[in-house]
């Protein structure tokens, strides 16, 4: 029992690490909490990774033998090295072109989404203005007639009210008109 009590006492001073599910939100929250514990400490923001630059491969290389059987080992190593650099350059060019195409497609998609959002808001704005105009028109007409309109009644509630006024069934099943109070 003493070991448990002593371990409890020793454990009281130290906080046990919290077990948290590692979702992106949790990780971001934990990082922010760590930063906010010591606000005076400078924060290191890493620079963006620069594109990997491949060495320039000359367009025309003189005095280089091919990979044929007649070439010596020295020329073959030079050929292999130049070939490797050229493949890396071609790969970088392809990746750069692919990235440019993806960026262009993304920008087009953004513009299209923005245009659709503007169309939706314009349509809703027109509907709101039309409704507001009609409500003002009704208020003016009702003011001329001497009826005060606070909120426009919905169609369903006005139909239900008119049905209730027309006939009310008594407990014995006979219909009667509602009496005004």
N, C-alpha and C positions, 0 to 999 in steps of 0.2 A: 504494500500500500504506500510505503514511503516513496518508492520510485515513481508511482503515478503522481503523487502530490508534488514531488520535486520537479517532475517533468512538466506538470501543469504550471508551476511557478516559473520555471525557466521559459516556458512557452508564452507566458503572459507578456513578457517584454518584447518579444518578436512577433511580428505579424506574419501569419501564414500567407503564402501567395494565393490569390484568388484564382479559382479555376473558372475560366470564362470560355464560352464558345468563340472560336476565332473566325468570326465573320469579318467582312471588310469594315463594317460599321464599328464593331467592337475594337478592331485593331486601331482604327483612326481615333476612337474615343480614348483608348489607352495611351496613344502617343500624345494626344492633346493634354491629358491629365499629367503625364510625365513632364511635358513642357511647362505647364502651369504651376508645378510644384516649386520651381525655381525661376521666376520671371526675369531675374537679373542676368541669368546665364545666356550668353549669345547663342543664337540658333544658326547652325551651319546648313545652308541651303546648297545642295550640290548643283553644279553646272549641268546644262543639258549635254547629252552625249553628242559629240560631233560625228559627222559622217566619216566612215573609214575611207581614207584616201589610199588608193593603190598607186604604186610608182608608175611613172610614165613609161610606156613601152614604145620604143622607137618604131616608126612606120616601116622603115626599111633597114634591115640589118645586113651588113656586108660580111663576108668572110666567115659565115657560119655554115657548117655542114648540116645536112639533114640527119634523120635518125636511121639512115640506111646502114647496112653492114660494113660499108667501106669507111665510115667515119671513125675517127679515133675517140678514145674515151673522154678526152678534154672537150672536144667539140660537142659531144653528146650531152655532157653536163650543162654546157652553155645553152644548148638547144632546149633541154628540159626546163632549165630555169626560165628562159624567155617564154616558153610555152605555158608554164605555170602562171607567170605574171599576166600573160595575155588572157588566159581563162578567167583569172580573177577580175581583170578589167572588164571583160565581156559580161561576167556575172553582175558586177557593180552597175554597169550600164543598163542591163535588163531590170535589175531591182529598182533603179532610179526611175526608169520609164514606167514600171508597174506602179510605183508609189505615186508618180505624177498622175497616172490614169485614175487611181483610187481617189486621190485628192480632188480631181476634177469631178468625178462622179459624186463625191460627197458634197461638194459645193453646189452642184446642180440639184441634188436632193434637198439641201437646205433651202435653196431659193424656191423650189417647188412647194415645200412644206410651209414656208413663210407666205407664199402667195395664197395657198389654200386657207391658211389661218386668217389672212386679211379678208378673203372673200366671205368666210364664215362670220367674222365680226361685222363686216359691212351689211350682210344680210340680217343679222340679229339687230343691228343698230336701226336699220330701216323698219324692221318689225316693231321695235320699241317706240320709235318716233310716230309710226302710224297709230299704234295703240294709244299713245299719249294724245295725239291729235284728235282721235275719235272720242276719247274720254272728255277732253275739253269741249268738244262739240256737243256731247250729251249734257254736260254740266250747263252750258249756255242755254240749250233748248229747255232743260228742266228748270232753270232759273227763270226763264221767260214764262213757263207754265206755272211757276210757283211751287214746284216740288224741289226739295233739297236732296241732292244725291251725295252720299258720303262715299260708299264703295259700290262699284258696279256689281249687282247680283249675278251669280253664275247661272247658266242656263238650267242646270239640274235643279238647283234650289228653287228657282222661280217656277219651274214645272211642278215640283213637289208641292209648293205652297198653293198653286192654283188648283191642284188636284184635291188638296185637303179642304180648300174653301168650297169646292163644288159639292162634295157629299161626304158626310161622316156617318158611318154605320154605328147604330146603337148596339147594345148588348143583345137585344132581342132580334137583331138582323134587319130592322127597318132603317131606311135611310132618312136622314134629316139634314137640313141646312144648318151650318154652325151659327150660333147666336152671337151677335156682336156685343161686347161688354163695354 
